[in-house]
């Protein structure tokens, strides 16, 4: 097992930006977005996680991966008592 590299982190961060309360909402990556965000979207599209290279909607696989990303994010936010 390896570690998350910078491009993977960008992809995870972008997945976290997709709305979790409605599958009928997507994202549009605008031309003023950072290059790393544009590359993350293109990578997620090529991996079949989103429907368009500039955002769109999460695919079934994207929904599953985004859900896992949210769980990891929530777990890492927890403070130890």
N, C-alpha and C positions, 0 to 999 in steps of 0.2 A: 504494500500500500504506500502511496506517496503522499504528497501534500498538495493543497490547492495552490496553483500558480496564479499570477496576476490576472490572466485572461479568464480563468475559471471563477475567480472572485468577482470580476466584472459581470460575468454571466449570472452568477448567483444573485448579485445585487440587482440586476435588471429583472430577474424572475420575481424578486420580492416586490417590485414596483407594480406588477400586474394586480389588479383588484382581486381580492379573494372572496368578496361577497356576491359577485355576479359573474358568471361565465359569459355573459352577453356584453361585457366591457373589455376593451383591449387597450393597447398602447400604440401611439404613433411616435416614432423617433424623428424629430425634426432636424433640419439641416444645421441648426445651431447647437446640436448635441455634441458632446466631446467625441473625439475619434475613438476612444476606448468603448464608449457606449454604442456607437455605430458598429464597431467590430464585434461587440458582444451580441448585438441583435443579429448580425449576419451569421455569426457562429451558431446561435440558438436556432436560427432558421435552417441552416444546413444540417443540423442534428435532428431536425424534425420536432422541435419543442415549441416553435411559434409558427404562425401561418404565413407571415410575410417577412421579407428581409429587413424591413423597417418597422417591425412591431407586429401589428395585427392582434390575433388572439392566441391564447395558449391552445396547443393541440392536446389530445388525451394524455400523451406522454408528458407534455409540458405542465399540465395540471398536476399530475402525480409528482413530478420533480419539484415544482413550485411548493407543493404542500410539504414535501420533505424539507425543502430549504427553510420554510417558515418554522417548522418544528425544531430544526437545528438552531436557527436564530433565536427562538424563544428559550430554548434550553441554555444557550450561552449567555443570555441576558440575566438568568436567575442568579441571585446572590446567595452565597452560602451564609447560613446563620451561625 
